[in-house]
Every structure is written in structure tokens, then in C-alpha cells.
Amino acid sequence: MEQIGWIGAIIIGGLAGWFAEMFMKSNQGVLMNILLGIVGSALANVLLGLVGVILTGWLGYLIAGFIGACILIAIGRMLRSS
């Protein structure tokens, strides 16, 4: 996330995490939303890169963060239920 800076990464990560929280109907806090969005963006960029999809810019990071945060929420739910 070097292209958007750390403050941008925090803001975009928070938005992506919040969107994922609303979509997945989970109850996370603001800090967890930011963390899910940032880590989810990195995860989704790696996974999408494996299939040849490259997302850049703030909108690309937002989309990747949303996808990755949804994946992380789903993994968390699977680990908690087992």
C-alpha cells in the first residue's frame, strides 16, 4: 500500500472492513475493521495476483480490502464454530 500512504491505508482499510462487516453481518469494532481491511487487502491482492488480476489505486485497495476482509471474517467464523 505504498502508493496511497499509511493514513490512506488506514482510512481505506477502515472503510473496507466496515463494508465487509455490514455485508457479512458481523459485529466488529472500529480497530478490528481497520485491521481486517488492511490485512484483507494484502491477502486479496496476493490471491488475485495468482490469477492475474492486479488492483491499484484507492478504489482497487478498497475492493481488495472488502474481498479480503470478507474472507477473513468467514475464516474466523469457521474456526470459532469448530
Sequence and secondary structure as in RCSB ss.txt:
>XXXX:A:sequence
MEQIGWIGAIIIGGLAGWFAEMFMKSNQGVLMNILLGIVGSALANVLLGLVGVILTGWLGYLIAGFIGACILIAI
GRMLRSS
>XXXX:A:secstr
 TTTHHHHHHHHHHHHHHHHHHHHT    HHHHHHHHHHHHHHHHHHHHHTT    HHHHHHHHHHHHHHHHHHH
HHHHHH 
